[in-house]
Amino acid sequence: MLAHLAPLLTNFGSTSCSECTPGSFSSKPASSICSLCAAGSVVSSAGSTHCNQCKAGSSQDKKGQKECNKCSKGSYQNEMGMASCKGCRDSKTYTTYNTGSKSHEDCHGPLIKYALDRESVHELTDAKTIDVSRHEHEIEFHAYSGDWFIRIPEHHYTEYHFVKQGKKLSINAVEHKSLLVEPMITNKFCYKDTEGHGKRFDGYQTKDYLGRQCRTQCRNYDGEEIGPHCEVAGHAYLPSPCGIPKCVWT
């Protein structure tokens, strides 16, 4: 009889079997040992014959565990059965607005591309001073995500160009030795004002905190405590938070 009692653990010298504890399993009848679930897989119940892979948006880096851990803010996981989550492309300027993110598209942050010559395209996700002293032609900047300042370092606050998300700007490099390329973070990817609860937020977020598509902008014109929010399609007159965080990671 004992040979058919999977997934129970056989106790030698005993007439009974013990169930494999949560976090372990046995796939063979009458086994004398239970195996721990591998990293990236778990099982929450006793007496299991197999472990379950962690779903996308979660991971588990230890063996013999009962639960997977949701990916923390600033990370995501698009695959199943993983021992860790993947970080967003820049930990200083990028984050996710929720835990348990399943795609790199859930990472929000600034991105600008520019070409110093026809063959090389550079990307920036944070502020950087670039050397343009050797270039005798126009440099084209394309703001893919967020709004950006292109400043003249010698006159940081008085001489600058502004590029909105989705727009392009060409600058004659002959006139400058260097350019400071700087993203706008505050009130674009996070909100800074605390008493206004994000009243000044003017970013480009188009989904609420549950990932549902907004049909209005994520704003907080009345300074409500829920912060930037929008109306979600199919939920008329029901404000839903967009999950925009306060500026703490910049």
N, C-alpha and C positions, 0 to 999 in steps of 0.2 A: 504493500500500500504506500509506503513512504516514497517509493520511486516516482509516484505520480503527483506528489504534493509540491510542485513548483508554485511560487518561488520561495519555498520555505527552506530554512537552514537546518540541516540534519545535525542533531546532537548525538554523538557516539555514546552508546550505552544507555540511550533513552528511547522511550517509545513515542516521543513527541518531537515536533519540529518548531523552530522559532522563526518568526517572520523577519525578513530583512528590514532594518530600520529605515526611516526616511533618509534620502540621500544615498542609498545603496540599493542594489538589485541583484537578482540571480536569475539567469535565463535557463539554467539547466535543472532538471528534476533531481531531487536528493543530493543537492550540492552541499558540501561541507563548509563553504565560505560564501559570503556576499561580497560583491565588488562595489567600490565607491563610484559614484557618477563622476565622469571626467569633467574637467573644466569646460564650461560652455554648455553643460547639461545638468539637469536637476530632476528630482522626483520628490514630491511632498508627502506621499502616502507610504505606509509600511506594506511589505509583502509584494513589492513591484518586480516585474520581470524585465523592465527596461527603464531607461531614463529618457526624459524629454529635452529636446534642444531648446535653448533660450531663444525666444522669438526676436525678430528684428526690433530694435529700440531698447534692447537689454543685453546683459552679459553676466557672466559669472567666472571669476578668475581662480576659484578654489575648487578642489575636489570634494565630493561627498556633501553637497549642499541641497537644501530643500527648495530654495527660491532663487530666481534670477534677479539681478539688480537693474533698475531702469538706468539708462544712460543719463548722466547728470547734465545740467545746462552747460553748453559749450562743447558738447560731444553728441555723436549719433552712431547708430549701427544699422546698416542696411542688409546685413546677412543674418542667418540663423546659426545658432550653435557656437557663438563666439565667446572667447574668454575676456575680451576687453572691448571698449567702445572706441570709436575713432574721434579724434579731436577736430574741431573746425580748423580751417586753414591758418588762422592767426588767433592765438589765445588772448592777445592783448586787445584786439579790435573786433573780434567776431564772437558771437554767442548764439545759442538757441534760446527761444523765448519760453520753452517748456522742457521738462524732463522726458525721457523716453523717445527722443527723436529718431526717425528711421531713415533720414536722407540728408545728404549734404546740402540740399536745397532748404533745409530747415535752419541752416546757419545764416545769420544775418550780420553783415559788416560791409565796410567800404571796399571798392575795387576800382582802380583806374588803370588804363593801359596807355602807353605812349611808345612812339618809335623814334629812335635817334638816327636811324637810317632805314632803308627799305627792307633790309633783311632781318633786323632784330626788333622784336616787340617786347617791351618790359612791362611787368605788372607790379603795382604797389597796393598794399593793404594797410599801410600806416605812413606816417609822415617821413619824408626823406628829402635831403638836399641833393640834387643831381647836378653833375658837372656837364655844362653845355659849351664850354669854352672852345672846344675843337670842332664845333658844328657850325656850318655856314648856310644853313637852310632852316626852314620852318619845322617846328616840332609839333606834331598833332597829339593832343590829349583827348581820350575818350573816357568819360565817367560812366562806367558800367553799373556801379552801385553806389548810392549816396552822392552827396554834393561835395565838391572839392575846391580848395583855394590853391592857386598857383601864385606864389609870392616871390617878390624880389628880395633876397636876404638882406641887402643893405638898407632897404626901406620896408621892413616887414609889414607894418600896419598901414602904410600909405600907398604903396604900389603893389597891386595884386589883381589877379583875374579870378573870376568865379565861374565854375562849371557845374551845372545842375545835372542830376542823374539822367542818363540817356543822351546827353548833349556832347558835342565835340568843340574843341578850341585849338586853334593854331597860333603858335607864338614864334616870332622871328628870333632864332637863337643867336644871331650875330650881335644883338644888342645887349646880351647878358653873358656873364661868366658862369653863373649857377642859378638854379631855380629851386625854391622850396615848395614841394608838393605836399599838401596837408589836407587830410579828410576832416569833414565835420562829423563829429560823433554825437555830441549833445543835441537833444531834441530831433535827432534823425534816426538813431538806432536805440537810444535810451532817452529818458527825460530827466532833466536836472532839477527843475523846481519841485520842491516838496509840498509847499502849502497849496500850490495850484494843481497838484496831482497830475502833472503832465499837460497843463493847459496850453503850454507853448509848443508842445510836440507837433512836428510838421513833417514826419518821416513818410516812408512809402510802404509801410506794412499794409497788406491787403487781406490778411486772414485774422480770425480771432484766436483766442488761446487754445481752442480745440481743433484748430486747423480748418475751420469752415470759412468759405469765401465771404468777404465783406461786400456789401453793396453800397456802403458809404465809407468815407475816409476814417481812419483810426485817429480820432481827435477827442479832446475833452474841453470844449469851449466853455462849459459852465463850471469847470473845476470840481467835478464830482469825485468822490473818494475812490471810485473804481479805476480811475486813471483813464488813459486813452481807450476808447471803445468804439464800436461800430454797430450797425444794424446788419444782421446776417440774413441772407436770402431765405425766405420761407418762414422767418420769425419777425413779422412786422412789429415795429415799435418796441422791440425788446433789445435793449442795449447789451452787448456782450463785450467783456474786456478783451483787448487784443494781446494781453500778456506782456506789454512793453515794460521792461524793467527800469528802475532808477539807475542813473549812471554811477556804477560802482567799479566796473572792470577797466575803465580807461585811465 
